[in-house]
C-alpha cells in the first residue's frame, strides 16, 4: 500500500514502542480519511484514579497520546470516575475492592494536575465516564449486558484462571469491561490506547461499537514498563517506581540507578528523541563511549520534562557532589536540644534513621558520617554545635545541637 508522507509518519509514530496495533490496516484507512477530510481522529485512553500519584510507567501511554496529539488528533483522557466504583479486575486473582466517591474525586484532581506535565490538557477533551454511565440506569445496564455473552467473557485470561482455580468471581466484575467498552460507544473513539493487560477490555469496546452501529475503534497496546529493578513492572507496591511528582534530585538519581540494558528500553518508551537519534547514541556506546553518558542524557531529559532544564542541571551537579562524597547545596536544617546527645539519637531525631537501633546498625555498617568523617563509635555523644550528618550516599541533614 502506497502511503503519503504524513500518513506513513503517523503510522511510524503509532507503532513506536507499541506491543500491538489492531487492526493496522484499519488504522491506516482512518489516517488516510483524516488526511483527506481534515477531520482529527478521536483517541481515547481511560484512566481509573485508583491512587493519587502517577509514575513513569503510566506515562508510557501518555507519551503516545502526546505524540498523536502533536499530529493534530483529538486526545481524550477519560477519567473513570464511574468504572473505578466497580474496580478493574484486570490481572487480578481476587476481587478488587472499589473506592469511595470521595477517594475517587481526590485522586482524579491529582491525576488531572499531573496529566498537564505530559499532555496539552488545554486542547485535550477531558471527560468523566459518569456523564453517560450514571444516566444509563438499570434498564440500560441490562440492555448493554445483553450485547455480550458469558462465554466470551470467560475467554478473558484472569477470569478463566480464577474460575478453574475455584476462586470467586463477582457478577459486578463482568460489568467492568462492558462499561469500559461502552465508553468507546459514548465517545465514538477511533483508537483506544492501553497497557497490554487491557487488551480484552479494548476489544470489548470494538465489539460494542459494532453492536451500536458505529465504526469500530482500533486498539493500540503499549508494554508495561519495567521498574528500577529491571524485572517487575513499575509499581508503587513493589517500590521500584519513579513518581512524576518526585523532586528533581531523586528523579535524576533514580534514572541513573537503572541497568545499561534497561536504559535502552526506557529510551524507546519514555524518551522524545527520534528512533534514529537513539540508534545513533546506542551505536556510539557499542563503539566504546561510556554508557553512563547516555544514561545521564536520559535522566536529564526526563527530569527536565517534569521539572525544568535548570532543575535537571542542578540535579546532575547534586549527583556529582554525592558521588564524590560532597555535600549537596540544599539539605534539611534540623535543630535539636539536649547536648551532648548520643549519635544514634541524633540520627533518629533528625529523621535519618527510623529508630536509635537502626542508627546503631547503620554505624556498625560504616554508613554514617559527620562532617565527612566516618563514625565508628556508637557511644559517641555530640556536644553543642553544628554538624553535617550523612547516612549512606543520599541522606543528609545539617544538625544544630544546643
C-alpha positions in Angstrom: 0.0 0.0 0.0 1.4 3.4 -1.0 1.2 5.9 1.8 1.6 9.6 1.8 4.5 11.0 3.8 2.2 12.3 6.6 0.3 9.0 6.9 3.5 7.0 6.8 5.0 9.2 9.5 1.8 8.9 11.6 1.9 5.1 11.3 5.6 5.1 12.3 4.8 7.2 15.4 1.9 5.0 16.3 4.0 1.8 16.1 7.0 3.2 18.1 7.4 1.0 21.2 3.9 -0.4 20.8 3.1 -4.0 21.6 0.2 -4.4 19.1 -1.8 -2.1 16.8 -5.0 -3.9 15.8 -6.1 -3.9 13.0 -3.3 -2.0 11.5 -4.9 -1.7 8.0 -8.0 -0.2 9.6 -5.8 2.4 11.4 -4.1 3.3 8.1 -7.5 3.8 6.5 -8.6 6.1 9.3 -5.4 8.1 9.0 -5.9 8.4 5.2 -9.5 9.6 5.7 -8.4 12.1 8.4 -5.8 13.5 6.0 -8.3 13.7 3.1 -11.1 15.4 5.1 -9.0 17.4 7.6 -11.0 15.8 10.5 -8.9 14.8 13.5 -9.3 11.3 14.8 -10.6 10.7 18.3 -8.1 8.9 20.5 -9.2 7.6 23.9 -7.4 6.5 27.0 -9.2 5.5 30.1 -7.6 6.3 33.4 -9.1 5.0 36.7 -8.0 7.2 39.6 -7.2 4.3 41.9 -4.2 6.0 43.5 -3.3 9.7 43.9 0.1 9.6 42.1 1.2 8.8 38.6 4.6 7.2 38.0 6.7 6.9 34.8 5.1 3.5 34.0 1.8 5.3 33.5 3.4 7.9 31.2 4.3 5.2 28.5 0.7 5.5 27.3 0.5 9.3 28.0 3.6 9.8 25.8 2.0 8.0 22.9 -1.1 10.2 23.4 1.1 13.3 23.3 2.8 12.1 20.1 -0.6 11.6 18.4 -1.9 14.9 19.8 1.1 16.7 18.3 0.0 15.2 14.9 -3.3 17.2 15.3 -5.6 14.5 16.5 -8.1 14.8 19.4 -6.9 13.0 22.5 -9.5 12.1 25.2 -8.1 11.4 28.6 -11.1 9.7 30.2 -11.3 9.8 34.0 -13.1 6.6 35.0 -14.9 8.1 38.0 -17.8 5.6 37.4 -15.8 2.5 36.5 -13.5 3.0 39.5 -16.5 2.4 41.7 -16.7 -1.1 40.1 -13.0 -1.9 40.3 -10.9 -3.2 37.4 -10.3 -7.0 37.7 -7.5 -6.9 35.1 -4.6 -9.1 36.1 -6.2 -9.8 39.5 -6.6 -13.2 41.2 -9.2 -11.8 43.6 -12.0 -9.2 43.6 -10.6 -5.7 43.6 -12.3 -3.5 46.3 -14.0 -0.4 44.8 -13.1 3.1 46.1 -15.4 5.5 47.7 -16.7 8.6 45.7 -14.6 10.9 48.0 -11.4 8.9 47.3 -12.1 8.9 43.6 -12.7 12.6 43.4 -9.5 13.4 45.4 -7.4 11.1 43.2 -9.0 12.5 40.0 -8.0 16.0 40.9 -4.4 14.9 41.4 -4.3 12.9 38.2 -5.6 15.9 36.3 -2.8 18.2 37.6 -0.2 15.6 36.8 -1.6 15.0 33.3 -0.6 18.5 32.5 3.0 17.5 32.8 2.7 15.2 29.8 -0.3 16.3 27.7 -1.5 19.6 26.4 -4.7 19.4 28.6 -5.9 22.7 27.4 -6.7 21.3 23.9 -7.5 17.8 25.0 -11.1 16.6 25.5 -11.0 15.6 29.2 -14.1 13.6 30.1 -15.6 11.7 33.0 -17.4 8.5 32.3 -20.1 9.1 34.9 -21.5 11.6 32.3 -23.2 8.7 30.4 -22.8 5.8 32.9 -24.9 7.3 35.7 -27.9 8.1 33.4 -27.8 4.6 31.9 -29.8 3.2 34.8 -30.9 -0.4 35.5 -32.8 -0.8 32.2 -29.8 0.5 30.1 -27.4 -1.7 32.0 -29.4 -4.8 31.3 -29.7 -3.9 27.6 -25.9 -3.3 27.5 -25.3 -6.7 29.2 -27.4 -8.4 26.5 -24.8 -7.4 23.9 -22.1 -9.7 25.3 -22.1 -13.4 26.2 -20.8 -15.1 29.3 -18.8 -17.5 27.1 -16.9 -14.6 25.6 -16.4 -13.0 29.0 -14.9 -16.3 30.3 -12.3 -16.2 27.5 -10.6 -13.5 29.5 -7.4 -14.9 30.9 -7.8 -13.7 34.5 -11.4 -14.8 34.8 -10.6 -18.2 33.2 -7.8 -18.8 35.7 -9.8 -17.8 38.7 -12.7 -20.0 37.6 -10.5 -23.0 37.1 -8.8 -22.4 40.5 -12.2 -22.2 42.2 -11.7 -18.6 43.2 -14.7 -16.3 43.4 -15.7 -14.0 40.5 -18.3 -11.4 41.4 -21.0 -10.6 38.8 -20.2 -6.9 39.0 -16.7 -7.7 37.7 -18.2 -8.7 34.4 -19.7 -5.2 34.2 -16.2 -3.5 34.2 -15.2 -4.4 30.6 -18.7 -3.8 29.4 -18.7 -0.3 30.9 -15.2 0.4 29.6 -16.4 -0.7 26.2 -19.5 1.5 26.4 -17.2 4.5 27.0 -15.9 3.9 23.4 -19.5 4.0 22.2 -20.3 7.2 24.1 -17.1 8.9 22.8 -17.2 7.5 19.3 -13.5 6.8 19.6 -11.3 5.9 16.6 -8.5 4.5 18.6 -8.2 3.3 22.2 -4.8 3.1 24.0 -4.0 0.9 26.9 -1.4 -1.4 28.5 -1.1 -5.0 27.3 -3.2 -6.1 30.3 -6.1 -4.1 28.9 -6.3 -5.9 25.5 -9.5 -7.8 26.4 -11.3 -4.6 27.5 -10.2 -2.7 24.4 -11.6 -5.5 22.2 -14.9 -5.4 24.0 -15.1 -1.7 23.0 -14.7 -2.7 19.3 -17.5 -5.3 19.7 -19.9 -2.9 21.4 -19.3 -0.1 18.8 -20.3 -2.6 16.1 -23.4 -3.6 18.2 -24.4 0.1 18.3 -23.9 0.6 14.6 -20.6 2.5 14.9 -17.3 2.0 13.0 -15.2 0.0 15.5 -12.2 1.6 17.1 -8.7 0.3 16.5 -6.7 -0.6 19.6 -3.1 0.1 20.4 -1.5 -1.6 23.4 1.7 -0.4 25.0 4.1 -2.6 27.0 4.2 -2.4 30.8 7.3 -0.6 31.8 9.8 -2.5 33.9 10.7 -0.7 37.1 14.1 0.2 38.6 14.8 -3.4 39.2 14.5 -4.2 35.5 12.3 -7.3 36.3 8.9 -6.4 37.7 6.6 -3.9 36.1 6.9 -0.5 37.7 4.7 -0.3 40.7 4.4 1.7 43.9 3.7 -1.5 45.8 7.0 -3.0 44.6 8.9 0.2 45.4 10.6 0.2 42.0 9.0 3.3 40.7 9.7 6.9 39.9 6.8 9.2 40.6 6.4 12.1 38.2 5.9 14.5 41.2 9.1 13.4 42.9 11.7 16.0 43.5 14.3 16.6 40.7 17.3 15.2 42.6 15.6 12.0 43.5 14.2 11.5 40.0 17.6 12.1 38.4 19.4 9.7 40.7 16.8 7.0 40.3 17.1 7.1 36.5 20.9 6.8 36.8 20.4 3.7 39.0 18.9 1.5 36.2 20.9 -1.1 34.3 22.5 -0.3 31.0 20.2 -2.8 29.2 17.1 -1.4 30.8 18.2 2.1 29.8 17.6 1.4 26.0 14.1 0.1 26.6 13.4 3.3 28.7 14.8 5.3 25.8 12.3 3.7 23.4 9.3 4.1 25.7 10.0 7.3 27.6 12.3 9.5 25.5 11.0 12.0 23.0 14.2 11.6 20.9 13.7 10.0 17.5 14.4 6.4 16.9 17.2 7.5 14.6 18.8 9.6 17.4 18.5 6.7 19.9 20.1 4.3 17.4 23.0 6.6 16.8 23.6 7.0 20.5 23.5 3.3 21.0 26.0 2.8 18.2 28.3 5.2 19.9 28.1 3.3 23.2 28.7 0.0 21.4 31.7 1.7 19.8 33.3 2.5 23.1 31.5 5.5 24.5 30.7 5.3 28.2 27.1 4.2 28.6 26.8 6.5 31.6 26.8 9.4 29.2 23.7 8.0 27.6 22.1 7.4 31.0 22.8 10.9 32.1 21.2 12.3 29.0 18.1 10.2 29.6 18.0 11.3 33.3 18.3 15.0 32.2 15.6 14.6 29.6 13.1 13.0 32.0 13.9 15.4 34.8 13.6 18.4 32.5 10.2 17.2 31.3 8.7 17.1 34.8 10.7 20.0 36.3 12.9 22.2 34.2 16.2 22.3 32.4 17.7 24.3 35.3 16.4 21.7 37.8 17.9 18.9 35.7 21.3 20.6 35.6 21.2 21.2 39.4 20.2 17.5 40.0 23.2 16.4 37.9 25.5 18.6 39.9 24.0 17.3 43.1 24.6 13.7 42.0 28.2 14.5 41.2 28.7 16.0 44.6 27.2 13.0 46.3 29.3 10.6 44.2 32.4 12.5 45.3 31.4 12.4 48.9 30.5 16.1 48.7 27.5 17.8 50.4 24.5 18.9 48.2 23.8 22.6 48.1 20.4 22.2 49.8 20.0 19.8 52.8 17.4 19.8 55.6 18.2 22.0 58.6 17.5 20.4 61.9 17.7 22.0 65.4 18.0 19.6 68.4 18.3 20.2 72.1 19.8 18.2 74.9 23.5 18.4 74.0 25.6 16.3 74.4 23.4 13.9 72.5 24.2 10.3 71.5 24.8 9.8 67.8 22.0 7.2 67.5 19.5 9.6 69.0 20.8 12.4 66.6 20.1 10.1 63.7 16.6 9.3 64.9 15.6 12.8 65.8 17.0 14.2 62.5 14.9 11.6 60.6 18.0 9.9 59.2 17.1 6.6 60.9 13.7 5.2 61.9 15.0 4.4 65.4 18.0 4.5 67.6 18.5 0.8 67.0 18.6 1.3 63.3 21.0 4.2 63.8 23.4 1.8 65.6 23.1 -0.7 62.8 24.0 2.0 60.3 27.0 2.9 62.3 28.1 -0.7 62.5 27.9 -0.9 58.7 30.1 2.2 58.3 27.2 4.2 56.7 27.3 7.2 59.0 29.5 10.3 58.5 29.8 13.5 60.5 31.4 16.4 58.6 32.7 13.8 56.1 34.3 11.6 58.8 33.1 8.0 59.2 31.6 7.3 62.6 32.6 4.0 64.2 31.9 4.6 67.9 28.2 4.0 68.7 28.8 5.6 72.2 29.8 8.9 70.6 28.0 12.0 72.0 27.9 15.2 70.1 28.4 18.4 72.1 26.6 21.7 71.2 27.4 22.9 67.7 26.6 22.5 64.1 27.3 19.3 62.1 26.6 17.9 58.6 25.4 14.4 59.2 25.3 11.9 56.4 23.7 8.4 56.1 24.6 6.4 53.1 25.2 8.3 49.8 21.9 10.3 49.7 20.7 11.2 53.1 22.0 14.5 54.7 21.0 16.9 57.4 22.7 20.0 58.9 22.1 19.4 62.6 22.4 22.2 65.1 22.7 21.0 68.7 22.0 23.2 71.7 
